Amino acid sequence: MNNRPDPRFSVITVTYNAEKVIEKTIQSVVGQTYKEWEYIIIDGASKDQTLTIAENYKGHIAKVISEPDKGLYDAMNKGIAAASGDYLCFLNAGDIFHENNTLQLISDSISGNTLPDIIYGETAIVDKDDNFLHMRRLKTPEKLTWKSFKQGMLVCHQAFFAKRTLAEPFDLSYRFSADFDWCIKVMKKASTLHNTHITIIDYLDEGLTTQNHKASLKERFRIMAKHYGWISTVAHHVWFVIRLIIKPEK
């Protein structure tokens, strides 16, 4: 038995005109059996019914911020600034927790009296009706370190919980892959990384446009070169690009 308090999770959802998918995401959070969480919605001034839907759950949502932003990662930065929990969890509109006791399972998986710096797990890919399609193609490593991402983003951002005290703002110079850079930077600071060995997230398979996919690859190359050096990046990137062309990463 440990003497530590239960971890508190700051769940952050970024939205913009997400009326078709936002309710199931909200319900996934507010329906958790574990209660040590706060829910924050950062909305980019939606013009549809997103905010009306969120209003129906106002008793469960700590903060709703709706205003124009400079894109996804700018909105996420607002979420970080608004958060007060031990861990940050970015749950995109359309994504849901795998089970209604997922946060409880995460908490139960942590042993000892000290909370780990990073918590991570598996991701299931689902369709718009939440039907299971397959597990994420890149399997989560048993032991994760900041060097693991030389092989690509081996842990889905939504299944990667970082201590709020370690987090820094997302780099807005990256339009498509700032989460990749952010995870590496957080892992560089981390002393303990905890594998929950559970499926944490059901990730909505919406696909990527060819244009965004290519832009994302270019950004990831720049990020890998920055963190791992040019020689190492070139050596790994040849197969990385071929692999993603054959079957794009989720």
C-alpha positions in Angstrom: 0.0 0.0 0.0 1.3 3.4 -0.9 1.0 6.7 0.9 0.8 9.0 -2.1 -2.4 10.9 -3.0 -4.3 9.8 -6.1 -3.0 11.6 -9.2 -5.2 14.3 -10.6 -5.6 14.5 -14.4 -6.1 17.6 -16.4 -8.0 16.4 -19.5 -7.8 19.0 -22.3 -9.9 18.9 -25.4 -9.3 21.3 -28.3 -12.3 21.9 -30.5 -13.5 23.9 -33.6 -16.8 23.2 -35.2 -16.9 19.7 -33.6 -20.6 19.3 -33.1 -20.6 15.9 -34.7 -18.1 14.3 -32.3 -17.7 16.5 -29.2 -20.5 14.9 -27.1 -19.0 11.4 -27.1 -15.7 12.9 -26.1 -17.3 14.8 -23.2 -19.3 11.8 -22.1 -16.1 9.7 -22.1 -14.5 12.1 -19.6 -17.5 12.8 -17.3 -18.4 9.2 -17.3 -15.1 8.1 -15.7 -15.5 6.1 -12.5 -12.3 7.8 -11.2 -13.1 11.3 -10.0 -9.7 13.0 -9.6 -9.8 14.9 -12.9 -10.6 18.4 -14.3 -11.9 18.8 -17.8 -10.9 21.8 -19.9 -12.3 22.6 -23.3 -10.4 25.1 -25.5 -12.6 26.1 -28.4 -11.5 28.2 -31.4 -14.7 30.3 -31.6 -16.8 27.6 -33.2 -19.7 28.6 -35.4 -21.8 25.4 -35.0 -23.4 23.8 -31.9 -20.1 22.8 -30.2 -20.5 25.2 -27.4 -24.2 24.6 -27.0 -23.4 20.9 -26.5 -20.6 21.7 -24.0 -23.0 23.9 -22.1 -25.2 20.8 -21.3 -22.3 19.5 -19.3 -21.2 22.7 -17.6 -21.4 21.2 -14.2 -18.7 18.7 -15.1 -16.4 21.0 -17.0 -13.9 23.1 -15.1 -13.2 25.7 -17.9 -14.5 26.4 -21.4 -12.4 29.0 -23.3 -13.8 30.0 -26.6 -11.9 32.5 -28.7 -9.9 32.6 -32.0 -6.5 31.0 -31.9 -3.5 30.5 -34.1 -4.2 26.8 -34.6 -4.3 23.5 -32.8 -1.0 23.9 -30.8 -1.8 27.5 -29.8 -5.1 26.1 -28.3 -3.2 23.4 -26.5 -0.9 26.0 -25.0 -4.0 27.7 -23.6 -5.0 24.4 -22.2 -1.7 23.9 -20.4 -1.9 27.4 -19.0 -5.4 26.7 -17.6 -4.6 23.3 -16.2 -4.0 22.6 -12.5 -3.7 18.8 -12.3 -0.7 16.6 -11.8 -0.9 15.3 -15.4 -1.8 16.7 -18.8 -3.9 14.6 -21.1 -4.8 15.9 -24.5 -8.0 14.2 -25.7 -9.0 15.4 -29.2 -12.6 16.0 -30.1 -13.8 12.6 -31.5 -11.4 10.6 -29.4 -12.5 8.8 -26.2 -11.1 6.9 -23.2 -11.0 3.2 -24.0 -13.1 2.3 -20.9 -15.2 4.2 -18.4 -12.6 3.1 -15.7 -9.5 4.0 -17.8 -8.3 6.7 -15.4 -8.9 4.4 -12.4 -6.8 1.6 -14.2 -4.0 4.1 -14.8 -4.0 5.2 -11.2 -4.1 1.6 -10.0 -1.1 0.7 -12.3 1.2 3.1 -10.4 3.1 1.6 -7.6 5.2 3.2 -4.9 4.9 6.5 -3.1 6.1 8.8 -5.9 4.2 9.6 -9.1 6.1 8.9 -12.3 7.0 11.9 -14.6 5.3 10.3 -17.6 2.5 7.8 -18.0 1.9 6.0 -21.3 0.0 3.2 -22.8 -1.6 1.7 -25.9 -4.0 3.2 -28.5 -6.9 1.5 -30.4 -8.0 2.9 -33.8 -11.8 3.2 -34.2 -14.2 4.4 -36.9 -16.7 7.2 -36.5 -19.2 4.7 -34.9 -16.5 3.7 -32.3 -16.1 0.3 -33.9 -12.6 -1.2 -33.3 -10.5 -1.3 -36.4 -7.0 -2.3 -35.2 -4.4 -1.4 -32.6 -2.1 1.5 -33.5 0.5 0.2 -35.9 3.5 1.5 -34.0 3.6 -0.6 -30.8 4.3 1.1 -27.6 7.8 0.1 -26.3 8.1 -1.7 -23.0 10.7 0.8 -21.8 10.2 4.3 -23.2 13.0 6.9 -23.3 13.5 10.1 -25.2 15.7 8.2 -27.7 12.8 5.8 -28.5 11.3 8.4 -30.9 14.2 7.9 -33.3 12.0 5.2 -34.6 9.0 7.6 -35.0 6.2 8.5 -32.6 6.0 5.2 -30.8 3.3 6.5 -28.4 0.2 8.3 -29.5 0.1 11.8 -28.1 -3.3 11.2 -26.5 -1.9 8.1 -24.6 1.1 10.1 -23.3 0.4 11.8 -20.0 3.1 14.2 -18.8 3.5 15.9 -15.4 2.2 19.4 -15.8 5.4 20.7 -14.0 7.6 19.3 -16.8 5.5 20.7 -19.6 6.5 23.7 -21.7 4.5 25.3 -24.5 4.3 23.6 -27.8 6.6 25.2 -30.4 4.3 27.0 -32.8 6.9 27.0 -35.6 5.6 23.4 -36.2 2.2 23.3 -37.8 1.7 19.6 -37.9 4.2 17.8 -35.6 4.7 20.1 -32.6 3.3 17.2 -30.4 6.2 15.0 -31.6 8.7 17.7 -30.6 6.9 18.3 -27.3 6.9 14.7 -26.2 10.7 14.4 -26.9 11.4 17.5 -24.9 9.3 16.3 -21.9 11.0 12.9 -22.0 14.4 14.6 -21.9 13.4 16.1 -18.6 11.8 13.0 -17.2 13.4 10.7 -14.7 10.6 8.0 -14.5 8.5 6.8 -17.4 5.7 4.4 -16.5 4.2 1.9 -18.9 0.6 1.2 -17.8 0.3 -1.8 -20.1 -3.3 -0.9 -20.8 -5.2 0.6 -23.8 -5.8 4.2 -22.8 -7.3 5.8 -25.9 -9.7 5.0 -28.7 -8.4 7.2 -31.5 -10.8 8.3 -34.3 -9.5 7.3 -37.7 -10.2 10.3 -39.8 -7.1 9.9 -42.1 -4.7 12.6 -43.2 -4.6 14.6 -46.4 -1.7 13.9 -48.6 -0.6 17.5 -48.3 -0.6 17.5 -44.5 1.0 14.1 -44.4 4.0 15.3 -46.5 4.3 18.5 -44.5 4.2 16.5 -41.3 7.0 14.2 -42.5 9.2 17.2 -43.3 8.6 18.7 -39.9 9.4 15.4 -38.2 12.6 15.2 -40.1 13.6 18.6 -38.8 12.6 17.7 -35.2 14.5 14.5 -35.3 17.6 16.2 -36.7 17.3 18.8 -33.9 17.1 16.2 -31.1 19.2 13.3 -32.5 21.6 14.9 -34.9 21.7 14.8 -38.7 23.6 11.6 -39.2 21.4 9.5 -36.9 18.3 11.1 -38.4 19.3 10.4 -42.0 20.1 6.8 -41.1 16.7 6.2 -39.4 14.7 8.4 -41.7 15.2 6.5 -44.9 13.2 3.5 -43.6 10.9 5.8 -41.6 9.7 7.6 -44.8 9.4 4.3 -46.8 7.4 2.8 -43.9 5.0 5.8 -43.7 4.5 5.9 -47.4 3.5 2.2 -47.4 1.1 2.6 -44.4 0.6 6.1 -42.9 1.1 6.4 -39.2 -1.9 7.1 -36.9 
